[in-house]
């Protein structure tokens, strides 16, 4: 994105009418499913993902010592955009379910000018293994996380999934695949009850477009995420079943996830568009702004306003983190580093547009 293309000027040009140069950044995918009939105009929203707030952390692949600055600086940047309809925080707000970190990150998010919604990630509740509990912190079960963020998507019912109307004709759905009682697994499963609820929501609101948010991914982004691979739990176990449910409904066209800590990417499968969101505290430290209307969705992924030194540190910390590198590029050398950065930076998708089929 060029320096003179501000978020505000992007909106003034319609958000959807990107230049021909920007259009070349798009992947060759097929069209969306048939859009919902009700015209809701144009809606701009932002996604903050995987902040992993840690008031006592040290910088590594996750820039924990800088984590609260990453959140606060992102919030300040978003507050400059008066056109945001809402902000979604797409899971892993906390390092590991700490009350102290929850209070800190909520205090920062509460300064957002736009309404914000939250979905839980696999780090937003106390680890079952108490050896992972750190001195100086108290830990919350996932039920307390939901209660603490009540009013930000979550309702008094205590359910970990929810649906809300943003404007007539546009609704959001927050889903949950966490396994809070599994001591080893950081992956997830969407329960049968939740799938039935999702089916009912989409069936009873056929005249509205839906944007679905879930921390865990419903598609794979690398070979390491294949079943049995070292990163298989970035994808929910029953992803195929969830995708099949969505494919029954023409009004479920956009799914946005986090969890993977890579740059924004997009895959279309059978008319459903699956986006993955960058983490604000892992290289390349970005957040996302979307513009959505009845005919298309466009996006841009600005960098979190941090110092150059902090961005360079985050980049080096990622390259040094062997587990986060693809298995075939685990050894550090110039070629392998380039391949690792290609996945994590994905600069060709920093800005883009996807047209909806009428």
Order of alpha helices (4+ residues) and beta strands (2+ residues): alpha-alpha-beta-alpha-beta-alpha-beta-alpha-beta-beta-alpha-beta-alpha-beta-beta-beta-beta-beta-alpha-alpha-beta
